[in-house]
């Protein structure tokens, strides 16, 4: 149509029989027609853009894979606390304190639901996320090493998004690859805890060195198909208290900047081996005992920096057998600034601290500066596949008097790797369906010193034992 109009106009303009006035009217008509066409085409483009955006958005969302996990677990616990060095058996009014205390109860029930999300946006950009929901029967009998009279909050359900991050491939050439990870980071559930959980490792870092919830940046340099260098800069945070429903031998992290460098490489060493090492720094560490409603952050101060060094090796298919062995060790190196925290009871009648908050002991270990000496830990274990469907495993870890572990994000509800003492665990896993397995385990903990999971105070000798028998069934797709 447009060509016909232009032909008619050009014919009219060059016709000797048309007057100048008629030619001007013809040109004006053509200009008006072209303006109309431009406006019409623009509206068509604008109408098309939302459709294109919706199509593009749908194409991305169609790439999101949702993978649910559901775990039902029952725990039978027995806790016995003997003498604590310099601890009074009772305070004014005959109220029993931490020593000579025991607790046991019928099996406690817990259900955990996790929704994993993954999306391959394109070759260079990938998204990962995970939402977790916990529900527990333990609203009235929460087991807590630090304070036996502390209960869970009134809510029985905890919900958190514990990871949501993007992996962006900055460059890739041959076997080498540079990746930037940012968001709520995969910094919990690292090696070698995946073996007892019957899963793959969820974190890029060794659990004994660094097992925390954090948000920030991770830079990964793949040197070849077997060797990786990683650096992390992030802020630490602690999940909803109802996500940890049994023990509180961990601290609320109110403030800490995480900086770390890590290296891991795969070796042919008695099997398929992975050697990992790293250094982690919690700078300006401010934290307070995980005591729920009884203690807030009023007395929590920045006490300094905590540096942790780690070295470990995991070996799968040892000597071509269905056997996995691992050995990890770590050293915690505190650097205090002279500030101190104080959660000691100073008024045994009111049982409050000077700030008016409830304390939990009259002993000196509840107050002080950053830890005064280095601590260390070892973590050993193995897992053997009796059949393709049945595994048995055993683990042992030991923490020294001054051991501090950055394990505020540990998925283990007992947070055993933070213990200043000895922990032994045995378990069996039966994979009775492709997507279903059940686990039966026994955990024994012997605490030798107070303050497991704390970064301050002078630890006191302690005689505490805990026995836990647990049974779980888990579905994972």
DRENDO-1510 file (C-alpha; in Angstrom, 1 decimal, always signed):
<recs>
REC; n; res; u; v; w
REC; 1; UNK; +0.0; +0.0; +0.0 .
REC; 2; UNK; +2.8; +2.3; +0.9 .
REC; 3; UNK; +4.5; +1.8; -2.4 .
REC; 4; UNK; +1.3; +2.5; -4.3 .
REC; 5; UNK; +0.8; +5.8; -2.4 .
REC; 6; UNK; +4.4; +6.8; -3.1 .
REC; 7; UNK; +4.0; +5.9; -6.8 .
REC; 8; UNK; +0.8; +8.0; -7.0 .
REC; 9; UNK; +2.5; +10.9; -5.3 .
REC; 10; UNK; +5.5; +10.9; -7.5 .
REC; 11; UNK; +3.3; +10.6; -10.6 .
REC; 12; UNK; +1.3; +13.6; -9.4 .
REC; 13; UNK; +4.4; +15.7; -8.6 .
REC; 14; UNK; +6.0; +15.2; -12.0 .
REC; 15; UNK; +2.8; +15.5; -14.0 .
REC; 16; UNK; +2.7; +18.8; -16.0 .
REC; 17; UNK; -1.0; +18.9; -15.7 .
REC; 18; UNK; -1.0; +19.3; -11.8 .
REC; 19; UNK; -0.7; +22.8; -10.4 .
REC; 20; UNK; +1.8; +23.8; -7.7 .
REC; 21; UNK; -1.0; +24.2; -5.1 .
REC; 22; UNK; -2.2; +20.7; -5.8 .
REC; 23; UNK; +1.3; +19.3; -5.6 .
REC; 24; UNK; +1.7; +20.9; -2.1 .
REC; 25; UNK; -1.6; +19.4; -0.9 .
REC; 26; UNK; -0.4; +16.0; -2.2 .
REC; 27; UNK; +2.9; +16.3; -0.3 .
REC; 28; UNK; +1.1; +17.2; +2.9 .
REC; 29; UNK; -1.1; +14.2; +2.5 .
REC; 30; UNK; +1.9; +12.0; +2.1 .
REC; 31; UNK; +3.6; +13.4; +5.2 .
REC; 32; UNK; +0.5; +12.8; +7.3 .
REC; 33; UNK; +0.3; +9.2; +6.0 .
REC; 34; UNK; +4.0; +8.6; +6.9 .
REC; 35; UNK; +3.5; +10.0; +10.4 .
REC; 36; UNK; +0.5; +7.7; +10.9 .
REC; 37; UNK; +2.6; +4.7; +9.8 .
REC; 38; UNK; +5.5; +5.6; +12.2 .
REC; 39; UNK; +3.1; +5.9; +15.1 .
REC; 40; UNK; +1.3; +2.6; +14.2 .
REC; 41; UNK; +4.6; +0.7; +14.0 .
REC; 42; UNK; +5.9; +2.1; +17.3 .
REC; 43; UNK; +2.7; +1.0; +19.0 .
REC; 44; UNK; +3.1; -2.5; +17.5 .
REC; 45; UNK; +6.7; -2.7; +18.9 .
REC; 46; UNK; +5.6; -1.5; +22.3 .
REC; 47; UNK; +2.8; -4.0; +22.4 .
REC; 48; UNK; +5.3; -6.8; +21.4 .
REC; 49; UNK; +7.9; -6.0; +24.1 .
REC; 50; UNK; +5.9; -7.3; +27.1 .
REC; 51; UNK; +5.2; -10.5; +25.2 .
REC; 52; UNK; +8.9; -10.9; +24.5 .
REC; 53; UNK; +9.8; -10.2; +28.1 .
REC; 54; UNK; +7.2; -12.8; +29.3 .
REC; 55; UNK; +8.5; -15.4; +26.9 .
REC; 56; UNK; +12.1; -14.7; +28.0 .
REC; 57; UNK; +11.2; -14.9; +31.7 .
REC; 58; UNK; +9.2; -18.1; +31.2 .
REC; 59; UNK; +12.2; -19.6; +29.3 .
REC; 60; UNK; +14.4; -18.9; +32.3 .
REC; 61; UNK; +11.9; -20.1; +34.9 .
REC; 62; UNK; +11.4; -23.3; +32.9 .
REC; 63; UNK; +15.0; -24.0; +33.6 .
REC; 64; UNK; +14.6; -23.9; +37.4 .
REC; 65; UNK; +14.8; -27.4; +38.9 .
REC; 66; UNK; +13.1; -27.9; +42.3 .
REC; 67; UNK; +14.4; -30.8; +44.4 .
REC; 68; UNK; +12.6; -31.5; +47.7 .
REC; 69; UNK; +14.1; -33.3; +50.8 .
REC; 70; UNK; +12.1; -34.5; +53.8 .
REC; 71; UNK; +13.5; -36.0; +57.0 .
REC; 72; UNK; +11.6; -37.4; +60.0 .
REC; 73; UNK; +13.9; -38.0; +63.0 .
REC; 74; UNK; +13.5; -39.3; +66.6 .
REC; 75; UNK; +16.1; -38.8; +69.3 .
REC; 76; UNK; +16.3; -40.5; +72.7 .
REC; 77; UNK; +18.7; -38.5; +74.9 .
REC; 78; UNK; +20.3; -38.9; +78.3 .
REC; 79; UNK; +22.4; -36.1; +79.7 .
REC; 80; UNK; +24.5; -36.2; +82.9 .
REC; 81; UNK; +26.4; -33.3; +84.3 .
REC; 82; UNK; +28.8; -33.9; +87.2 .
REC; 83; UNK; +31.2; -31.5; +88.9 .
REC; 84; UNK; +32.3; -28.3; +87.3 .
REC; 85; UNK; +35.5; -26.7; +88.6 .
REC; 86; UNK; +34.6; -23.8; +91.0 .
REC; 87; UNK; +30.9; -24.2; +90.4 .
REC; 88; UNK; +28.5; -24.0; +93.3 .
REC; 89; UNK; +25.9; -26.8; +93.5 .
REC; 90; UNK; +23.1; -24.4; +94.4 .
REC; 91; UNK; +22.6; -20.7; +94.7 .
REC; 92; UNK; +20.3; -18.8; +97.0 .
REC; 93; UNK; +16.9; -20.3; +97.4 .
REC; 94; UNK; +18.1; -23.8; +96.7 .
REC; 95; UNK; +17.9; -23.4; +92.9 .
REC; 96; UNK; +19.9; -26.0; +91.2 .
REC; 97; UNK; +22.5; -24.7; +88.8 .
REC; 98; UNK; +24.6; -26.3; +86.1 .
REC; 99; UNK; +26.5; -29.0; +88.0 .
REC; 100; UNK; +24.9; -32.3; +89.3 .
REC; 101; UNK; +22.2; -31.9; +86.7 .
REC; 102; UNK; +20.7; -34.6; +84.5 .
REC; 103; UNK; +18.0; -34.8; +81.9 .
REC; 104; UNK; +16.4; -37.6; +79.9 .
REC; 105; UNK; +13.1; -37.8; +78.0 .
REC; 106; UNK; +11.1; -39.9; +75.6 .
REC; 107; UNK; +12.0; -39.7; +71.9 .
REC; 108; UNK; +11.9; -36.2; +70.6 .
REC; 109; UNK; +10.4; -35.8; +67.1 .
REC; 110; UNK; +11.7; -33.5; +64.4 .
REC; 111; UNK; +10.7; -33.0; +60.8 .
REC; 112; UNK; +12.9; -31.1; +58.3 .
REC; 113; UNK; +11.8; -30.0; +54.9 .
REC; 114; UNK; +14.3; -28.6; +52.4 .
REC; 115; UNK; +13.5; -27.2; +48.9 .
REC; 116; UNK; +16.6; -27.0; +46.7 .
REC; 117; UNK; +16.5; -24.8; +43.7 .
REC; 118; UNK; +18.8; -24.8; +40.7 .
REC; 119; UNK; +18.7; -22.9; +37.4 .
REC; 120; UNK; +21.2; -22.9; +34.5 .
REC; 121; UNK; +20.4; -19.4; +33.1 .
REC; 122; UNK; +23.0; -19.9; +30.4 .
REC; 123; UNK; +26.5; -21.4; +30.0 .
REC; 124; UNK; +28.1; -18.6; +32.2 .
REC; 125; UNK; +25.4; -18.0; +34.9 .
REC; 126; UNK; +23.8; -20.5; +37.3 .
REC; 127; UNK; +21.5; -20.0; +40.3 .
REC; 128; UNK; +21.3; -22.1; +43.5 .
REC; 129; UNK; +19.0; -21.8; +46.4 .
REC; 130; UNK; +17.6; -23.7; +49.4 .
REC; 131; UNK; +14.8; -23.0; +51.8 .
REC; 132; UNK; +14.6; -25.0; +55.1 .
REC; 133; UNK; +11.7; -25.6; +57.5 .
REC; 134; UNK; +12.1; -27.4; +60.8 .
REC; 135; UNK; +9.4; -28.4; +63.2 .
REC; 136; UNK; +10.2; -30.0; +66.6 .
REC; 137; UNK; +8.3; -31.4; +69.5 .
REC; 138; UNK; +10.9; -29.9; +71.9 .
REC; 139; UNK; +9.1; -26.7; +73.1 .
REC; 140; UNK; +9.4; -27.6; +76.8 .
REC; 141; UNK; +12.4; -29.9; +77.1 .
REC; 142; UNK; +15.1; -28.3; +75.0 .
REC; 143; UNK; +18.4; -29.9; +75.8 .
REC; 144; UNK; +21.2; -27.4; +76.3 .
REC; 145; UNK; +24.6; -28.0; +77.8 .
REC; 146; UNK; +25.0; -24.4; +78.9 .
REC; 147; UNK; +21.8; -23.8; +80.7 .
REC; 148; UNK; +19.4; -26.7; +81.5 .
REC; 149; UNK; +16.5; -24.4; +82.3 .
REC; 150; UNK; +16.4; -22.7; +78.9 .
REC; 151; UNK; +13.4; -23.7; +76.7 .
REC; 152; UNK; +12.7; -23.2; +73.0 .
REC; 153; UNK; +10.8; -20.1; +72.0 .
REC; 154; UNK; +7.0; -20.4; +71.9 .
REC; 155; UNK; +7.1; -21.2; +68.1 .
REC; 156; UNK; +7.7; -24.8; +67.3 .
REC; 157; UNK; +8.6; -24.1; +63.7 .
REC; 158; UNK; +11.7; -22.5; +62.2 .
REC; 159; UNK; +12.0; -21.3; +58.6 .
REC; 160; UNK; +15.0; -19.8; +56.8 .
REC; 161; UNK; +16.5; -19.4; +53.4 .
REC; 162; UNK; +20.0; -20.7; +54.1 .
REC; 163; UNK; +21.5; -20.3; +50.7 .
REC; 164; UNK; +20.7; -18.3; +47.5 .
REC; 165; UNK; +23.6; -17.5; +45.2 .
REC; 166; UNK; +24.7; -17.1; +41.6 .
REC; 167; UNK; +27.8; -18.7; +40.0 .
REC; 168; UNK; +29.2; -16.5; +37.3 .
REC; 169; UNK; +31.9; -17.9; +35.0 .
REC; 170; UNK; +34.2; -14.9; +34.5 .
REC; 171; UNK; +36.6; -16.7; +32.1 .
REC; 172; UNK; +37.3; -20.2; +30.9 .
REC; 173; UNK; +40.3; -21.4; +28.8 .
REC; 174; UNK; +41.1; -25.1; +28.5 .
REC; 175; UNK; +41.2; -26.7; +32.0 .
REC; 176; UNK; +41.4; -23.4; +33.7 .
REC; 177; UNK; +38.3; -21.6; +34.9 .
REC; 178; UNK; +37.5; -18.5; +37.0 .
REC; 179; UNK; +34.1; -18.4; +38.8 .
REC; 180; UNK; +32.6; -15.7; +41.0 .
REC; 181; UNK; +29.9; -16.8; +43.5 .
REC; 182; UNK; +27.8; -14.2; +45.3 .
REC; 183; UNK; +24.7; -14.1; +47.6 .
REC; 184; UNK; +23.8; -16.3; +50.6 .
REC; 185; UNK; +26.8; -18.6; +50.2 .
REC; 186; UNK; +27.3; -22.4; +50.3 .
REC; 187; UNK; +29.5; -22.2; +53.4 .
REC; 188; UNK; +27.8; -24.9; +55.6 .
REC; 189; UNK; +27.8; -28.7; +55.3 .
REC; 190; UNK; +31.3; -29.1; +54.0 .
REC; 191; UNK; +33.7; -32.1; +53.9 .
REC; 192; UNK; +33.7; -34.7; +55.4 .
REC; 193; UNK; +30.3; -34.4; +57.0 .
REC; 194; UNK; +28.6; -35.5; +53.8 .
REC; 195; UNK; +29.5; -39.1; +54.4 .
REC; 196; UNK; +27.4; -39.6; +57.5 .
REC; 197; UNK; +24.6; -37.6; +55.9 .
REC; 198; UNK; +24.6; -39.9; +52.8 .
REC; 199; UNK; +25.0; -37.0; +50.4 .
REC; 200; UNK; +27.5; -34.9; +48.5 .
REC; 201; UNK; +29.3; -32.1; +50.1 .
REC; 202; UNK; +27.3; -28.9; +50.3 .
REC; 203; UNK; +30.1; -26.5; +51.0 .
REC; 204; UNK; +33.3; -25.6; +49.3 .
REC; 205; UNK; +35.2; -25.6; +52.6 .
REC; 206; UNK; +36.2; -28.2; +55.3 .
REC; 207; UNK; +33.6; -28.3; +58.1 .
REC; 208; UNK; +36.2; -28.4; +60.9 .
REC; 209; UNK; +37.7; -25.1; +59.7 .
REC; 210; UNK; +34.6; -23.2; +58.6 .
REC; 211; UNK; +31.0; -24.3; +58.8 .
REC; 212; UNK; +28.9; -21.1; +59.0 .
REC; 213; UNK; +26.0; -19.3; +57.4 .
REC; 214; UNK; +27.2; -16.2; +55.5 .
REC; 215; UNK; +26.6; -13.8; +52.7 .
REC; 216; UNK; +29.2; -12.3; +50.4 .
REC; 217; UNK; +31.6; -13.3; +47.7 .
REC; 218; UNK; +33.6; -16.4; +46.8 .
REC; 219; UNK; +36.2; -16.4; +44.1 .
REC; 220; UNK; +37.2; -19.8; +42.7 .
REC; 221; UNK; +40.2; -20.5; +40.4 .
REC; 222; UNK; +40.2; -23.9; +38.8 .
REC; 223; UNK; +43.8; -24.6; +37.9 .
REC; 224; UNK; +43.1; -27.9; +36.2 .
REC; 225; UNK; +40.6; -30.7; +36.4 .
REC; 226; UNK; +41.7; -31.7; +39.9 .
REC; 227; UNK; +43.0; -28.6; +41.7 .
REC; 228; UNK; +41.1; -25.5; +43.0 .
REC; 229; UNK; +42.0; -22.3; +44.8 .
REC; 230; UNK; +39.3; -20.3; +46.6 .
REC; 231; UNK; +39.0; -17.1; +48.5 .
REC; 232; UNK; +36.0; -15.9; +50.5 .
REC; 233; UNK; +35.0; -12.5; +51.9 .
REC; 234; UNK; +31.7; -12.4; +53.7 .
REC; 235; UNK; +29.6; -11.5; +56.7 .
REC; 236; UNK; +28.6; -14.3; +59.2 .
REC; 237; UNK; +25.1; -14.7; +60.6 .
REC; 238; UNK; +23.2; -17.2; +62.7 .
REC; 239; UNK; +20.0; -18.8; +61.6 .
REC; 240; UNK; +16.6; -18.8; +63.5 .
REC; 241; UNK; +17.1; -20.4; +66.9 .
REC; 242; UNK; +14.3; -22.9; +66.1 .
REC; 243; UNK; +16.5; -24.3; +63.3 .
REC; 244; UNK; +18.7; -25.8; +66.2 .
REC; 245; UNK; +16.3; -27.5; +68.4 .
REC; 246; UNK; +18.4; -29.5; +70.8 .
REC; 247; UNK; +21.7; -28.1; +71.9 .
REC; 248; UNK; +23.0; -24.6; +72.2 .
REC; 249; UNK; +26.8; -25.2; +72.3 .
REC; 250; UNK; +27.0; -22.6; +69.5 .
REC; 251; UNK; +27.0; -18.8; +69.6 .
REC; 252; UNK; +24.8; -16.2; +68.0 .
REC; 253; UNK; +27.1; -14.3; +65.6 .
REC; 254; UNK; +26.2; -10.7; +65.8 .
REC; 255; UNK; +29.1; -9.4; +63.8 .
REC; 256; UNK; +32.1; -10.9; +62.1 .
REC; 257; UNK; +33.8; -10.4; +58.8 .
REC; 258; UNK; +35.0; -13.7; +57.2 .
REC; 259; UNK; +38.1; -13.7; +55.1 .
REC; 260; UNK; +39.6; -17.0; +54.0 .
REC; 261; UNK; +41.8; -18.8; +51.5 .
REC; 262; UNK; +41.5; -22.5; +50.6 .
REC; 263; UNK; +43.2; -25.1; +48.4 .
REC; 264; UNK; +42.0; -28.6; +47.5 .
REC; 265; UNK; +43.3; -31.1; +45.0 .
REC; 266; UNK; +42.5; -34.7; +44.1 .
REC; 267; UNK; +45.2; -37.4; +44.3 .
REC; 268; UNK; +45.6; -41.1; +43.5 .
REC; 269; UNK; +46.5; -42.0; +47.1 .
REC; 270; UNK; +45.3; -45.5; +48.2 .
REC; 271; UNK; +42.1; -44.6; +46.2 .
REC; 272; UNK; +40.3; -41.5; +45.2 .
REC; 273; UNK; +41.7; -38.9; +47.6 .
REC; 274; UNK; +41.1; -35.2; +48.1 .
REC; 275; UNK; +43.6; -33.1; +50.1 .
REC; 276; UNK; +42.3; -29.9; +51.4 .
REC; 277; UNK; +43.8; -27.1; +53.5 .
REC; 278; UNK; +42.9; -23.5; +54.3 .
REC; 279; UNK; +43.0; -20.5; +56.6 .
REC; 280; UNK; +39.9; -18.7; +57.9 .
REC; 281; UNK; +39.7; -15.4; +59.8 .
REC; 282; UNK; +36.8; -14.1; +61.8 .
REC; 283; UNK; +37.6; -10.4; +62.1 .
REC; 284; UNK; +35.9; -8.3; +64.8 .
REC; 285; UNK; +34.2; -11.3; +66.2 .
REC; 286; UNK; +31.1; -10.4; +68.3 .
REC; 287; UNK; +29.0; -13.2; +69.6 .
REC; 288; UNK; +27.1; -14.3; +72.6 .
REC; 289; UNK; +26.0; -17.7; +74.0 .
REC; 290; UNK; +23.0; -19.2; +72.2 .
REC; 291; UNK; +20.6; -19.0; +75.2 .
REC; 292; UNK; +17.5; -17.8; +73.4 .
REC; 293; UNK; +15.3; -15.5; +75.5 .
REC; 294; UNK; +17.4; -15.5; +78.7 .
REC; 295; UNK; +20.5; -13.7; +77.2 .
REC; 296; UNK; +20.5; -11.0; +74.6 .
REC; 297; UNK; +23.4; -9.2; +73.1 .
REC; 298; UNK; +23.6; -6.5; +75.8 .
REC; 299; UNK; +26.9; -7.8; +77.2 .
REC; 300; UNK; +28.3; -8.9; +73.9 .
REC; 301; UNK; +31.4; -7.0; +72.7 .
REC; 302; UNK; +33.8; -7.2; +69.8 .
REC; 303; UNK; +36.6; -9.2; +71.5 .
REC; 304; UNK; +39.1; -9.4; +68.6 .
REC; 305; UNK; +39.9; -11.8; +65.8 .
REC; 306; UNK; +39.9; -15.6; +65.5 .
REC; 307; UNK; +42.1; -17.4; +63.0 .
REC; 308; UNK; +41.7; -21.1; +62.1 .
REC; 309; UNK; +44.1; -23.2; +60.2 .
REC; 310; UNK; +43.0; -26.6; +58.8 .
REC; 311; UNK; +44.3; -29.6; +56.9 .
REC; 312; UNK; +42.4; -32.8; +55.9 .
REC; 313; UNK; +42.3; -35.7; +53.5 .
REC; 314; UNK; +39.3; -37.8; +52.4 .
REC; 315; UNK; +39.9; -41.1; +50.6 .
REC; 316; UNK; +37.2; -43.0; +48.8 .
REC; 317; UNK; +37.4; -46.5; +47.4 .
REC; 318; UNK; +40.4; -47.3; +49.6 .
REC; 319; UNK; +42.4; -50.1; +47.9 .
REC; 320; UNK; +39.5; -50.6; +45.4 .
REC; 321; UNK; +37.2; -51.5; +48.3 .
REC; 322; UNK; +33.8; -49.8; +49.1 .
REC; 323; UNK; +35.5; -48.1; +52.0 .
REC; 324; UNK; +35.9; -44.3; +52.7 .
REC; 325; UNK; +38.3; -43.0; +55.3 .
REC; 326; UNK; +39.0; -39.4; +56.3 .
REC; 327; UNK; +41.3; -37.5; +58.7 .
REC; 328; UNK; +41.1; -33.8; +59.5 .
REC; 329; UNK; +42.7; -31.5; +62.0 .
REC; 330; UNK; +42.5; -27.8; +62.8 .
REC; 331; UNK; +44.1; -25.1; +65.0 .
REC; 332; UNK; +42.3; -22.1; +66.4 .
REC; 333; UNK; +44.4; -19.1; +67.1 .
REC; 334; UNK; +42.7; -16.2; +69.0 .
REC; 335; UNK; +43.8; -12.6; +69.0 .
REC; 336; UNK; +42.0; -10.6; +71.7 .
REC; 337; UNK; +41.8; -6.8; +72.0 .
REC; 338; UNK; +41.3; -6.6; +75.8 .
REC; 339; UNK; +37.5; -6.3; +75.8 .
REC; 340; UNK; +35.5; -8.8; +77.7 .
REC; 341; UNK; +32.0; -10.4; +77.8 .
REC; 342; UNK; +30.3; -11.1; +81.1 .
REC; 343; UNK; +27.4; -13.6; +81.6 .
REC; 344; UNK; +28.2; -14.4; +85.2 .
REC; 345; UNK; +25.5; -14.2; +87.9 .
REC; 346; UNK; +26.5; -11.5; +90.4 .
REC; 347; UNK; +23.3; -11.5; +92.4 .
REC; 348; UNK; +22.4; -15.0; +93.4 .
REC; 349; UNK; +19.0; -14.0; +94.7 .
REC; 350; UNK; +17.8; -12.3; +91.5 .
REC; 351; UNK; +20.0; -14.5; +89.3 .
REC; 352; UNK; +20.7; -11.6; +86.9 .
REC; 353; UNK; +23.8; -10.0; +85.5 .
REC; 354; UNK; +24.7; -6.4; +86.2 .
REC; 355; UNK; +22.9; -5.5; +83.0 .
REC; 356; UNK; +19.7; -7.0; +84.3 .
REC; 357; UNK; +19.8; -10.0; +82.0 .
REC; 358; UNK; +19.7; -13.6; +83.4 .
REC; 359; UNK; +23.0; -15.3; +83.9 .
REC; 360; UNK; +23.7; -18.9; +84.0 .
REC; 361; UNK; +26.5; -19.5; +86.5 .
REC; 362; UNK; +28.4; -18.1; +89.4 .
REC; 363; UNK; +31.7; -19.5; +88.1 .
REC; 364; UNK; +34.4; -17.4; +86.4 .
REC; 365; UNK; +34.3; -19.2; +83.0 .
REC; 366; UNK; +31.2; -17.2; +82.1 .
REC; 367; UNK; +33.1; -14.0; +81.8 .
REC; 368; UNK; +36.4; -12.8; +80.3 .
REC; 369; UNK; +38.4; -11.7; +77.3 .
REC; 370; UNK; +38.9; -13.7; +74.1 .
REC; 371; UNK; +40.4; -17.1; +74.7 .
REC; 372; UNK; +44.0; -16.8; +75.9 .
REC; 373; UNK; +45.6; -19.8; +74.1 .
REC; 374; UNK; +45.5; -21.8; +70.9 .
REC; 375; UNK; +43.1; -24.7; +70.6 .
REC; 376; UNK; +43.2; -27.8; +68.3 .
REC; 377; UNK; +40.8; -30.5; +67.1 .
REC; 378; UNK; +41.1; -33.8; +65.3 .
REC; 379; UNK; +38.2; -35.4; +63.3 .
REC; 380; UNK; +38.6; -39.1; +62.1 .
REC; 381; UNK; +36.1; -41.4; +60.5 .
REC; 382; UNK; +35.2; -44.1; +58.0 .
REC; 383; UNK; +32.3; -45.6; +56.1 .
REC; 384; UNK; +32.0; -49.1; +54.6 .
REC; 385; UNK; +29.4; -50.4; +52.1 .
REC; 386; UNK; +28.5; -53.9; +53.2 .
REC; 387; UNK; +26.1; -54.2; +50.2 .
REC; 388; UNK; +24.9; -51.7; +47.6 .
REC; 389; UNK; +22.1; -50.8; +50.0 .
REC; 390; UNK; +23.7; -51.0; +53.4 .
REC; 391; UNK; +26.5; -48.8; +54.8 .
REC; 392; UNK; +28.0; -48.7; +58.3 .
REC; 393; UNK; +30.1; -45.8; +59.6 .
REC; 394; UNK; +32.0; -44.6; +62.6 .
REC; 395; UNK; +33.4; -41.1; +63.5 .
REC; 396; UNK; +35.5; -39.6; +66.3 .
REC; 397; UNK; +36.4; -36.1; +67.1 .
REC; 398; UNK; +38.4; -34.5; +69.9 .
REC; 399; UNK; +38.6; -30.8; +70.9 .
REC; 400; UNK; +41.2; -29.4; +73.3 .
REC; 401; UNK; +40.6; -27.1; +76.3 .
REC; 402; UNK; +40.8; -23.9; +74.2 .
REC; 403; UNK; +39.3; -25.2; +71.0 .
REC; 404; UNK; +37.0; -22.9; +69.1 .
REC; 405; UNK; +35.3; -23.9; +65.9 .
REC; 406; UNK; +33.4; -21.6; +63.5 .
REC; 407; UNK; +30.5; -24.0; +63.2 .
REC; 408; UNK; +27.5; -21.7; +63.8 .
REC; 409; UNK; +25.9; -23.1; +60.5 .
REC; 410; UNK; +26.5; -26.8; +61.2 .
REC; 411; UNK; +23.6; -29.0; +60.1 .
REC; 412; UNK; +24.4; -31.4; +62.9 .
REC; 413; UNK; +21.9; -30.6; +65.6 .
REC; 414; UNK; +24.4; -31.4; +68.3 .
REC; 415; UNK; +27.1; -29.3; +66.8 .
REC; 416; UNK; +29.6; -32.0; +67.9 .
REC; 417; UNK; +32.6; -30.6; +66.2 .
REC; 418; UNK; +32.7; -27.7; +68.6 .
REC; 419; UNK; +33.0; -30.0; +71.7 .
REC; 420; UNK; +35.9; -29.5; +74.1 .
REC; 421; UNK; +36.2; -33.1; +74.8 .
REC; 422; UNK; +35.6; -36.4; +73.0 .
REC; 423; UNK; +32.7; -37.5; +70.7 .
REC; 424; UNK; +32.2; -40.9; +69.2 .
REC; 425; UNK; +29.4; -41.8; +66.8 .
REC; 426; UNK; +28.4; -45.0; +65.0 .
REC; 427; UNK; +25.6; -45.4; +62.5 .
REC; 428; UNK; +24.1; -47.6; +59.8 .
REC; 429; UNK; +22.3; -46.5; +56.6 .
REC; 430; UNK; +19.9; -48.6; +54.7 .
REC; 431; UNK; +19.0; -47.4; +51.2 .
REC; 432; UNK; +15.8; -49.4; +50.8 .
REC; 433; UNK; +14.6; -47.3; +47.8 .
REC; 434; UNK; +16.2; -45.2; +45.1 .
REC; 435; UNK; +15.0; -42.0; +46.8 .
REC; 436; UNK; +14.5; -43.3; +50.4 .
REC; 437; UNK; +16.8; -44.3; +53.1 .
REC; 438; UNK; +16.8; -44.8; +56.9 .
REC; 439; UNK; +19.6; -44.2; +59.4 .
REC; 440; UNK; +20.1; -45.6; +62.9 .
REC; 441; UNK; +22.9; -44.0; +65.0 .
REC; 442; UNK; +24.4; -43.7; +68.5 .
REC; 443; UNK; +26.3; -40.6; +69.7 .
REC; 444; UNK; +28.4; -40.4; +72.8 .
REC; 445; UNK; +29.8; -37.1; +74.1 .
REC; 446; UNK; +32.2; -36.5; +77.0 .
REC; 447; UNK; +32.8; -32.9; +77.8 .
REC; 448; UNK; +36.1; -32.2; +79.5 .
REC; 449; UNK; +35.9; -28.4; +79.7 .
REC; 450; UNK; +33.2; -25.7; +79.8 .
REC; 451; UNK; +32.5; -23.3; +77.0 .
REC; 452; UNK; +32.2; -25.6; +74.0 .
REC; 453; UNK; +31.4; -23.3; +71.1 .
REC; 454; UNK; +32.5; -20.2; +73.0 .
REC; 455; UNK; +35.2; -17.8; +72.0 .
REC; 456; UNK; +35.7; -16.1; +75.4 .
REC; 457; UNK; +36.5; -16.9; +79.1 .
REC; 458; UNK; +38.8; -19.3; +80.8 .
REC; 459; UNK; +37.5; -22.9; +80.4 .
REC; 460; UNK; +37.0; -24.8; +83.6 .
REC; 461; UNK; +37.3; -28.6; +84.0 .
REC; 462; UNK; +33.9; -30.3; +83.5 .
REC; 463; UNK; +32.4; -33.8; +83.8 .
REC; 464; UNK; +29.6; -33.9; +81.4 .
REC; 465; UNK; +28.3; -36.9; +79.4 .
REC; 466; UNK; +25.6; -37.3; +76.8 .
REC; 467; UNK; +24.2; -40.4; +75.1 .
REC; 468; UNK; +21.9; -40.0; +72.1 .
REC; 469; UNK; +20.2; -42.8; +70.2 .
REC; 470; UNK; +18.5; -41.6; +67.0 .
REC; 471; UNK; +16.5; -43.0; +64.1 .
REC; 472; UNK; +15.6; -41.1; +60.9 .
REC; 473; UNK; +14.0; -41.7; +57.5 .
REC; 474; UNK; +14.7; -39.4; +54.7 .
REC; 475; UNK; +13.3; -38.8; +51.2 .
REC; 476; UNK; +15.5; -37.0; +48.6 .
REC; 477; UNK; +14.7; -36.6; +44.9 .
</recs>
